[in-house]
Structures are given as C-alpha cells and as structure tokens.
Amino acid sequence: MSLRAAINRKCRECIYDAKSGAGTWRQQIEACTATTCPLWPVRPKATKKE
C-alpha cells in the first residue's frame, strides 16, 4: 500500500460518515477541523474543477 493510500484510508476511517449527507468522503475529510492531527496537513482534499 502506498503512503497516499494509507493516509486516505486512515482519514476516511476517522471522519467519514456515509449516512450523514455531508458530502463525499473527500469533502468531509477536507472539512476536518482536527488541526492537531499529524495527518491534517496532508489529508486528502476534494479536487476542484476549473
């Protein structure tokens, strides 16, 4: 497993709630407010289309 995949998996396990209706897993993780988490600076973010 790559480092990126491991980070994505851990963040998703920590915060994602499919039943919340608060967006995709990336959107929910991007909105994470746990700034003291060591993974916060490298958490996955939703891609923005331009």
C-alpha positions as CSV (number, residue, x, y, z in Angstrom):
1,M,0.0,0.0,0.0
2,S,1.3,3.4,-0.9
3,L,1.7,6.2,1.7
4,R,-1.0,8.2,0.0
5,A,-3.4,5.2,0.1
6,A,-2.6,4.7,3.8
7,I,-3.3,8.4,4.7
8,N,-6.5,8.3,2.7
9,R,-7.7,5.1,4.4
10,K,-6.9,6.4,7.9
11,C,-8.6,9.8,7.4
12,R,-11.6,8.1,5.9
13,E,-11.8,5.6,8.8
14,C,-11.6,8.5,11.2
15,I,-14.1,11.0,9.9
16,Y,-16.2,9.8,7.0
17,D,-19.9,9.1,7.6
18,A,-21.7,7.9,4.5
19,K,-25.1,8.4,6.1
20,S,-24.5,12.0,7.2
21,G,-25.3,13.5,3.8
22,A,-22.4,15.9,4.3
23,G,-20.8,15.3,1.0
24,T,-18.3,12.8,-0.4
25,W,-15.6,11.3,1.7
26,R,-13.1,13.7,0.3
27,Q,-15.3,16.7,1.1
28,Q,-15.9,15.5,4.6
29,I,-12.2,15.0,5.2
30,E,-11.3,18.4,3.7
31,A,-13.7,20.0,6.2
32,C,-12.0,18.2,9.1
33,T,-11.2,20.6,12.0
34,A,-8.8,18.3,13.9
35,T,-5.8,20.6,13.2
36,T,-3.7,18.9,15.9
37,C,-3.9,15.6,14.0
38,P,-0.5,14.8,12.5
39,L,-2.2,13.9,9.2
40,W,-4.2,17.1,8.9
41,P,-1.7,19.0,6.7
42,V,-1.6,16.0,4.2
43,R,-5.2,15.0,4.4
44,P,-6.9,14.3,1.1
45,K,-8.8,17.2,-0.4
46,A,-11.6,17.3,-3.0
47,T,-10.4,18.1,-6.5
48,K,-11.6,21.4,-7.8
49,K,-12.5,21.6,-11.5
50,E,-11.7,24.8,-13.3
